[in-house]
Amino acid sequence: MTCIVGIAHEGKVIIGADSAGISGLDKRIRVDCKAFVNGDLIFGGTSSFRMLQLLKFSLVPPPITEGTDPYAYAVKALVPAIRQCLKDGGWAKMENSREEGGRFIVGFRGHLFTVFEDYQVAEEIGSVAAVGCGEAYALGAMHALIDRPPMDRLEAGLNAAVHFSAGVAPPFYFVDLPAKK
């Protein structure tokens, strides 16, 4: 389905994305990038191009007030806004009386979070994240190069995912969110 990788380093967040659009055994190389900036946030995701379009063009991120804990902001302000955006866009789904979205990573203020289908928010030790069918390969490659610069690690993660997963394909795109001054 895809591979999205991210690293938070020295206040900056960088997300890399492949270009595969997969449906069953069909693969298309897409022009629209799966990583983007929306306001003070950077996103990269899998699950659905429609979900990503809503997050990029319809989501109005709540303001991040100075001094707010980034994790608390993600859980208490950002996720509710995302849930509403996906509902309004007709993409959120109800299954077994439970609302579900998609999987993506989001970064801001030097933090990187994974948002899962059930809207839980996770921040991993090591300031890295990956989602998609190439996730495990990418995380392994990025961990193996833990002492290398962020771009080397991101590229290695995506290259490992391409090598081992039929659902990941170049070209790769990298988007960054600079540190706030």
C-alpha positions, 0 to 999 in steps of 0.5 A: 500500500505504501511507505511513509517515514518520518524523523524528528531531529533538532526541532525539525520534522522530516517526512518521506513518502513513496509514490505507489497507489495500490489497489489489489494487484494494480499499482499506479505511480501517483503525482500527488504527494502523500506528505505535506504541510498544513499550517504548523503541521506536517502529515504523511499517510497511508490508507486512502488518498481521499483521507490525505486530500481531506487532511491537506485541503479541508482540515483547519488545524486548531491553534497550538498555544504556547506552552501546550504539551504537544502530546496533549494537543494531539490527543485533545485538540488535533484528533477531534478536529481530524475526526470531524474533518473526515466525517464532514468529508464522508470518509470516516466509517462506522464499524461495529458501533466504532468510528474508524479513520486511517493511519498517518503520521503528523509532526509539529514543534519537533515531535512526531506522532502516529495516529492509528485507525482508532484515533489513538496517538503514539509518540515513539522513543527515538523520534521516528515513525513509519506507516504502510506495508513497508513500515517494518522494513523502513523502521529496521533500516532507520534503526540500523543507521541510528548514528547517521544524518536524518536524510540518510536514515529516511532514504534507507528506510524507503529503499528497504521498503521498496526492496522488500515490499511490492506495495512501495515504489519510487520516486520518493518525496521529502517534506520538512517542517523547520524548527520554530524559532 
